[in-house]
Amino acid sequence: MEFNATFLVSAISFILFTIIMNKIFYKPLGMVINERQNFINEAKNDAVNANSKADAILKNRDEKLKKSTEDAKKLVADKINTANDISKTKTGEAKQKSAEEITSAKSNLHNEAKQNTEQLKNKVKELAEVISSKVLGTDVKIENTDTEIINRMMV
């Protein structure tokens, strides 16, 4: 193989072409590739950080939700207990009041029954006097000592 000037010119032009291509094409292309790789790495790190923050926020939310649920259940249970206590108190008061009213009503009925019995005795006495007067033809008066007889007549 011969080495002549054509070979030398071809070698020099290849070296110049490589240097020019390196400066014009490969270095900017390498920089773009590096920038894209850095962008991808940063985005990945940001995504990992955001994911960990989201997990922390979800965990915090779940804890708060659990705590608020427990607080709500406790509050409802307390309100139910309070309502039951108030209900028992009011029921007891109502029972006592109704018992008093029943006792009062019984007493009133008993008094009215006595009054009605007395009125009935008087009516029976008057009726007996009227019947006796008509049968006997004279005025007959029944005295208060004869109330046993009237009581027997009523029964």
Secondary structure by P-SEA (a helix, b strand, c coil): ccccaaaaaaaaaaaaaaaaaaaccaaaaaaaaaaaaaaaaaaaaaaaaaaaaaaaaaaaaaaaaaaaaaaaaaaaaaaaaaaaaaaaaaaaaaaaaaaaaaaaaaaaaaaaaaaaaaaaaaaaaaaaaaaaaaaaccbbbbcccaaaaaaaaac
